Each structure stands twice: as structure tokens, then as C-alpha cells.
Amino acid sequence: MPTESQLPLVAIVGRPNVGKSTLFNRFAGWRRAVVHDEPGVTRDRIVEEVEAAGRAVLIVDTAGLDPAAEEGLPAAVQAQATSALAAADAILFLVDGALGLVPEDEDLARLLRRAHKPVTLAVNKIDQPLHASRVAEFHKLGFERVCGISAEHGSGAWDALEELVEQLPTSGQASAPSTDEIRIAVVGRPNVGKSSLVNRLVGSDRVVVSETPGTTRDAIDIGLERDGDHFVLVDTAGLRRASRRQDVERTSALMTVRSLERADVALLLIDASQGLSDQDARIARLAADRGRAFAIVINKRDLLTAGEGDADPRARLREQIGYGLRFAPEAPMLMISAKTGASVERIFPIVRSLAAAANREIGTSELNRWLADATDRHQPAMAQRGMRRRPLKFFYATQVDVQPPTFALFCTEPAAVKTEYLRFLENRLRERFDLRGTPVRLQLRKRSSDKRS
């Protein structure tokens, strides 16, 4: 059963206040990004998976690129622009048709042409047919694909995206990672010791280590071998809350998403001296949402000291983290010290186990025996149809994907299945087939109980 390949990433780029967040919201289908007339309101990259031209892609909303800004070029803004171009597979270049062509657009156009990636130039704010003539002057920027759109009203927006996506290589053309290696994304907040852990695992100072948060800004892939198994470590830039990021760090969230996309397993690194933070929980949720098996690695255990009346600070910390990440109760937890090397080698057996669970394939006959046993032990609630209540029946199950393991369950009334019952089935599935540590997807599908259908 093939695994899902890394999704192509399309970045929406342009000057501040040209409508990037409005366009992103149009594609995402809901008001996810903050929209405001004041330039620079977007403080973070936001990623959403959408379908265009018959395939799934990741759309990224970016902070405005402003080469003319007095501050940030060539430092923060230039670094951000370079990183955004390096991470994206294709660029949707948005300009303001109402304002017209400005020198900053020409500067960005030169930068984008040097990237040698598919680019579609979308002239925004073409809200009425009489505005169509505004598009003509933007042809001088030299891009092959130029179209007028209205992010506010939606006209032309999807056509522009689909035309761009059609320029990307299909999954069959893209190079696939080796199935013999396990890719590990090391993720976490800044300054929790990700680079120190990578260096300890590799056995050399391959990654810069500094006390200054945000030292690592790009994802770095490092291959290594343990007991005949091949691994690839991806050290990612630390994730902070958007309000605390500098311009140059805005790409960190994007790089982490990309690392998760192409990883088999994630290691969520938490600072033992600080305990679990809201941002740690957000990163864990991000890994789970992207369908990645992950382990919780608590670093700097050597800094834990018992307080007054606290005989076992490690047990207390485990309890706090377990409660804060209770949406992922199966994720294994390990305390280490990247500085001293304590328990670091225990990471590899955990990673092997997680990768095996994420790629586990279960035969249909085994699944159906499990389903019959689970539904016999705990019958689902009755389905309500009008004034009548009817038994809710499950017929059979089949696995449809791995990474994460995904199963289709056929029943009479999918909409009537309670969330609690779906969670019960997921827990029984994990127990029966040892799927601990990996997200599991259950897809409910309708099948009539009428044998003639």
C-alpha cells in the first residue's frame, strides 16, 4: 500500500496589503487568516490543505514581502523572502490591480524569476468587468501566466490556482524518499535543545548550537545508521507563538510543516526545566493533524531538582505533560539529556516502533473480526430518523492507507455515530493491532442494510 507523498506547497507572496490573506481565506474556505487594511497584519505563515486541479496541495499565506522597506533588507525581510522561495514548489504572485504596477512589484518579480519555479501572476482587485484593462500593464513583468482575479469576490481565483498547480510535476514524477530509511523530524520551541540532540545522535557538531533562541532557521537533513537501520534526522527551526517571532523567524513554522510532511516520525522536544507550554501542545496538535506518529522527548532532565515536598519531580512533570497532551495519550514519553547523552540511544527503538505502527497494514479479514468483536461488546446507540429509532449496524471495515493508518468503516447511518463511540472503536483498534503512538483515521461510509441494494 503506497504512502502519501509529500504534498506540493504553493506560497502566496506579494507586497503587504495586496490581499494575500483574503485570497488564502478564499482557498481555505473559512476566515482563518487575519484580514485588515493595515499593512503587516499577517504575523505568521498559515498553511491549509486544499484540492486544486484534481490533487491535494498546501497553500501558504505569507507575511508581505517589502524589498523597499528601510529595515529588513538585506537582513530579515530578504532572509524571509529567500527562505519562502526555497521552501515553496510554486509561487502565486499577488499584485494590486487597483493601485497599478509599482517599483516594488518589479523588484519582487526579479527575485521570483531567479527562483526558477512555476509562477502565476495574479492581478487582484479586478472586481468588475470594467476593471479588466488593469491587467495589461502587469504583462511587462515578464511572466507567462498573468490573470485578473478578485480575492474578495472569488472570480478567477481558483482558475489561477489550478493553472499553477497543473505546472507542478505529478507524484509519479517527483522523487520519492527511500522506503528503507526512517525520516525523523525534530520539532519544538526555540532553545529546547533540538540542535544539541541532533548533534548527540549523529556524534558530531553538525548543527550550530547556541543559547540564542532562533539560531536554526532552516531544516537540515542528516543521514545516519544504527544497527543496520537507516535514519534521516531533520533539525527544524524552533516554533514560537506568532506574536513573539521576529520577521526572520516567520519561515520557521513553514519549515516545520514541511519537515512533518516528509517525515515518518516526529520527536517533540520539551524543556524539562520549563515544563509543557501552550506552544508545545500546539506543535503536538500540528503533528497529529498532519498524521505523523510522534514521541514526546523531555530534554534537560539533568536540570530537574526536587522542591520542598516534591520527592519525584520527574513523575510530576510526566503527569503534567500527559494531562496537557491528553489528546495523544498513546504517544511514548522519554526523558533525556542531550548535553550528557543520558538515555539518548533509547530514542531509536522508539522511533522504529512508531514507524512500524504508522506503516502497519492489516488484512480485511482481521479487521472484520475485530469490528464484529468490538460492536458485539459495545453496541452503538440507536439511530434516530424522524420519530423512529433504528439499530445502527456496522457491516465491514477495510484499510485504505498508511501514515497514518486509515480505515473505512461501512455502516447504515454514518451521521448517527457518536463521537464517543468512534473514540471507543479507535481505542479498541489501537489495542488489537498495536497502533500506539500513531494517529489513526476512521472514515465512516454509508451502506444500506437492504440486501437488494
N, C-alpha and C positions, 0 to 999 in steps of 0.2 A: 504494500500500500504506500503510495508516494506521500511524502510530507509536503506541506505547503511551503513554497519557495518564498524568499524574501520579497515583500511587496515593493513595487516601484514607488518612488517618492517624488511628488510634484510640489515644488515650492512656489508660492505666490509671492513675488517680490516687486518692489517699486518704491518710489519716494513715499515719505509719510503723507497720510491723509488723501490717498488716491482711491480708497475704497477697498483695500485688501481684506479687512475683517468682514465687511459687508459681503464681499464675494465668497469668502470662506464660509460664512453662515449660510449663504445660498446653497453651496455644495453640501454642507453638513446637514442641512435640513432643519436646523434649530439655532437659536441665538446663543451660540457657545462663546464666541469671541466678543469682547467689549467693543462697542462701536461708539465713537464720539467724534465731533468735529475738530477737537483739539489735536494737533499733530502729536504723535508719540504716545497715544493712549495704550497701544498694544505693548505690554511689557514682557510678553512671553511668547514663545512659539507654541502653537496649539496644533495637534495632529488629529486627524479624523480619517477613518477608513471609509471610502465611498466606492461605488461602482461606476465606471465610465468606459465606453467602447467595449462593453462585454467583459471587463476584467476589474478586479479589485486593485485600488491604488490608495496610497496615503497622501492626503492633502495637508500641506503645512502652511499655516498663517504665520508670517514673519513680521517682526518689527520693521518699520520703514528704513530703507537704506538711503542715506543722505550724504553723497560724496562731497557736497558743498558745505557741510557743517564745519564750523570753526574748530570744534573739538571732535575727536574720534577718527580723523583721517590724518595719517595712515594708521593710527593706533586702533581704538576699539571698533569703530564702525567698519574700517577696512578689514580688520580681522574677522568681524562678523560676516561681512559680505563674502569673503574668501571661503569661510567655513560653510556658509549656506550653499554656495555653489558646489563645493566639494561633496557635500552630503546628498544633494538632490540628483535625481536621474533626469529630470526635465524641469523647465522653468516656465511659469506663466507670468509674463512681464506685464504689469498693470500700469497704465498711464491715465492721466486725467484729460478726457476729451473736451470738457468744458473749459479748462484752463488753456489747453493747447500745448504744443511742444515747447519745452523749456530746456535750458542747457543741462540741468541735472539729469534729464531723461537721456540726453546724448552721452553723458558720462557713464551712466549705468549701462546703456546699450553697448558701449565699447567693452565694458567689463564682462558682460554676458556673452558677447561674441568670442572673447578669448577663452571662455569656458568650454567651447566645443561640445555643447549639449543641446538637445532639442529645445527650442524656444518658440513660444507663441506670444505675439504682442497683442494684448487685449486693450483696446481703447475704451475706457469706462465712461459712464455718464452719457451714453448715446440713448437717451430715454425716449425719444420720439423720432419718427422717420425724417423729420426736417433736420435732425442733428447728424445724419449720416455723412454729410460732407466734411464733418470734423475729422473723419478718419484719414482723409487723403494725405494731410501733411505729415503723418507719422510714418508713411512709407519711406521717407528719407533716412530712417534709422537703419534700413538695410535688412530687415527680417523678411523671410519668405512668407510666413504666416502672420497676417495682420487682420484683425477683425474688430468690429464695433460691438460692444456689449452694454448692458445695463445691469450692474450688480444689484441695484435697488429693486428693479422690476423683474430681473431674470432673463430678459431677452438676450439671446446669443451666448449666454454664459456657458451652458452645457455644451453647446456646439464647439466653443473654443477649447474646452477641456477635453472633449472626446477627440477632436482633431489632434491635439497634442499627445494624448495617450496612444493614439494609433502610430505615432512615430517611435514609440519605445519597442525594444525587442520583446518578443513573446517569451514566456517562461521556458519554452523549449530551446530558445536561442541563448538565453542567459546561462552563464556558467554556474553550475551547482556545486555546493561545497561537498567535500568528500564524505561519504557515508561512514568511513572508518574512523573519523575524528569526532570528538565531542567538543562543541563550542560552548565556552563558559563566559557569560557577561558578568563582570564585577561591577555592581552598581551600588549607589548610596549617596548620601550627602557629602559635601566637600569636607576634606580633612578628617575623615573617619579611618583612613589608613588603606585605601584601595591600592594605591601605587606600592606601598610597603608590602602589602600582601602579595601582589603580583611579583615583586622582586624576590620575596621569600620563596614563593612557589617555583620560580624559574631558577633561583640560585645565583642571581647576579643583579646588579643595578641597571636593569634595562629601562626603567621608568623613573623620571625625575621625582624625588621625594622632597617635600618642603612643608614647613609649618604654615605657610601662607595658603589659605583656602583658595581653591580655583586654579592651582598650578597646572593641573592636567586639563587641557581644553579640547583635545581630540581623542578619538578612540584609537587605541594602539593594539594590534593583533600580535600575539607572541605564541609560537608553537612550542610544545614540549611533549615529552614521553614519560610515562610512568608504568612500569610493569607490563610493557608491551602495548599499552593503550596510548593513542594519540589524542592530545588535547590542544585546543587553541584558546588562550586567555585573551579577553578583551577588557582592557582597563579603560574606563569611561570617565569623562569629566563629571564632577560632583553636581548633584541636583540641589538647588536651593529654591525656596519659595520665590515667586516672581518678583515680589516687592524688594527682595534683598539682593537681586542679581545686578551685576554691572553689565553694560552693553556687551562686552566681550564674552560674558558667560551665557548669553541668551541661546547660543547654539548648544549648550550642554544638554538641555532637555531633548533636543532633536537627536544629538549623538547617542544619548542613552536609549531612546526609542529605536534607533537604527540598530544598536547593539543587541537589544532584546529581539528585534525582528529576525536577526540572523544567528541567534544563539539557540542552543538546545536546552541549556540550563542557566539560571541566573543565581548569583550569590549576592544576597542583600547584606551589605556590611553595615553594622550598627556599632556606635561608640559606646563601650560599656560604661565609661565614666559619665556619659550624658543620658543614658537610657533611651527609651523609644520616644521619638518625636512625631508630631503630625506629619512631617515631611517623609519620615521613614515609612509610615503607613501608606502615604500616597504612592511612594515608589513601589511598595509591595503590591498595592492595588493595580498599578500600571503593569507590573509583570504578570499578574493574574489575568488582567484584561487582555493582554497580548498572548495569553495561552501558554506561558512559559512555566515549566517546573522550576521551583526555586527553593533554596535553603537560606535560613537566617544565620548569618555568621556574626557573632558578637566579638568584636576586636577589643584589644587593650584590657584584657581580663586582669593583667598584672596591676592595673590601676585600681581595682576594686578593693576597698578596705571595709572592714566591718565597723558599723557605727554602734552607738550605745544601744544595747538590747537587740542588736542585729547579728545573730550568730552566723548566718549564712547569706551574705549579700548576693551571691550568685543565684541562689534559689529564688530570692526576692526579685532579682532582675529578670530571670526566666519567666516568672509568674506575670510580671508587668508587661513584658513583650508578648507573651502568649495571649493575654487579655486584649492588648491593643491590636493584635493581628488575628483576632478570633475568626475572621472571615477566611483564614487559611490555616485551620487547625492542624492540617496534616504536614505542614512544612517542617522539615527537620531543623533542629536548632543546635548550634555548636559554638562553644566558647574557645577563642584562640588568643594568641598574642603574636601578631605579625612581627613585632620587634624582637622577641626572644625565640620565635619559632614554635612555641608550645602548641601542640595539637593541630598544627597546620596541615600535616600529612594526612590527617583524618578527613580532610576535605575531599580527596579523590575517591574513596569508596562511596561517600555520599553522592557525589556527582554521578558516578557510574549507576548507582541505584536510581537516581532521579531520571537520568537519560533513558534507562531501560523502561521505567514506568511510563514516561512520556511517549515512547515509541511502541508500547505493548500492543499487539494485535490479538484479538480474542475471536475465536471461531463463533459463527452464528449459533451453532447447536449449544455451545457452552453458555452463550448469552441467554438463550431462550430457557435453558434450565434454571439459570439464575433468576430470570424475570418471573417465571412461574412460581418459584420458591418464595421470592420477595413479596409478590402480590397475594400469595396464599397466606403468608404470615401476617400481613397487614393489608387489608383490603382498602382501596381508595374510597373517599367519600362519594356519595351518590351524586350524579349529575342532575342539575335542575334544568328542566326545559318547560317553560311556562308554569302551569300548575302541577306538572307531573315530575316525579323524581325517578330517574332510571339508573340502573347499575352502570358504573364506569368500567369498561373492560379494556385490558391490555392484551394484545394478540401476540406480537413478537417484537424482537429487537435485533438490530444489526449494527456493526461498527462501520462508520463511513469515513473516518480519518484518524490520524495520529498527530501528535504535537499541536494541540493536546488531543488525547483520546476523545473521539466524538462518536456518539451513538444515536441512532434514530429509534425511537420507541413508537410503535403504532398502536393507537387506541381509538375508542369511539368518539370521545369528546375532549380533544386537547385543551380547549379553553377552560374546561371544568376541573383540570388537575390543579390542586392546591400547591402553592409554593412549598409548604411544609412536606407534602408527600413527595414532591420532586427531590427535595433535600434528603428525605429518607431513602429514596432509590439510589441517589448518588452515594450516600454513605455505605449502603449495602454493596454497591458496585465496587467501591474502593476496597472494602474488606475482602470481598470474594477474590478479586483479581490483583491485589497488591498494587493499587494505583496511588499509593501515598506520595504526597509531595508534588503531584502534578494536577493542574486544573483538569476538570472533566466537563465536557459539554453534552447535555442531554437535549435532543431535539424531538419534540412531540409532533407526531404526524397523524392525521386522521385516516382511519379505515373503518368502513361500515361493518357492523356485525351481521348484515344481511348476506347470506352465502351466495345469493344470486348476483351481487354487485361485483 
